[in-house]
C-alpha cells in the first residue's frame, strides 16, 4: 500500500484523467442523464475535486495512505479537500466509487 503512495505519481494520474470524455450510453450518469461527461459520473465537476479524484493521498496518517474516492461534496470544507482519514463514517462510505463509475 505505501509503495504506491507517492504524491507526484498520484497528481500525474489525476491530472491525466480526461474529465471531458463523453459517456454516451448513460452508464453511471447522474439523475438518469443519457449522456454526460466523466466529470459528471465521478462528481468531479470542479478543479478542486478533480485534483483529488480518483486518487486522494492522505498525508495526515502514518504511513501515508492512498484512497480511491469520487468527488462527493462531503469530502470538502469550502474549496479544501479533507484528508480521507478526517471524513465522517457516512461520508467515507458514500465517497467510495461504485461499479458504474468505472465503466
N, C-alpha and C positions, 0 to 999 in steps of 0.2 A: 504494500500500500504506500509506504513512504518513498519507495523507489520511483513511483510515478508522480510524486508530488513535487513539482517544480514550477514556480510562478511564471517563468518565462515561457516554458512549454505550454502551460495552460492558457496563458494570454494569447499565444500564437494560435492555438487550437480554436479558442473562442472567436478570435478576430477572423479566422478563415471560414467561418460559417457564412453561407450566403443567405442572409435573413430575408432577402427579397425574392428568393426562389418561390415560384407559384405552385401551390399544391392544387392540382386540378380535379382530383376525384373526391374532394371533401373529407378525406380521411384525417381525422384529428382537428378539423376546422371547428372553431368555436361557434356556438349559437346556431348550429345547423347550416352554416355557410357551405355552399357547394364549391367555392373557390376561395382560397386565402393564401397568405404568404407563410413561409416557415416561421417568421416572427410572430404571426398570429397563432400558429399551432403551439408554439412554445411560450406564448405570452411574454415575449421579449421585444416589446414594441418601442422601448426607449434604449438609448445608448448605454445607460447605466445597467439595465437588465441584460443587454447583450454582452457586456464586459464580464459578467459572472454567470453566463448561461452558455452551454450546459454545465461547464466545469467551474466550480467555486472552491478556491483554496481557503481553507480555514487555518489561518496562521496564528490564532489565539490559543490553540491547543498544542500540546506537545506529546508526541510528534505531530507535525502538521498533517492535515488530512485533506483529501480531495473529495468533494461531494458532487454528484450529478443531480442538478436541480433545474426545474423550469422556472420561468420568471414570475412566479406568484407574487402578488403585491405585498403579502405579509413578510416577504424577505427584505423589505426596505423600510427605513425610517427616513421619510422625505426622499432625497436622492441617494442616500447612503445605503449600500447593501450591508445587511447584518451578517456577521460570520455564521456559518451553519450551526455551530455549537451554541449560538445565542438565540436560535429560533425556538419559540414555544413548541410543545409537542404537536399540537394541531397543525401549525404552520409547516413544521418539518415533514409531517406525514402528507399534507396536501401538496407540498412542493416536489414530491417525488414524481418523476415522469411516468406516464402510462404508455402502454404499447403503441397507441395511435400516434404518439408524438415521435416515434422512431421510424414511421413508415415514410 
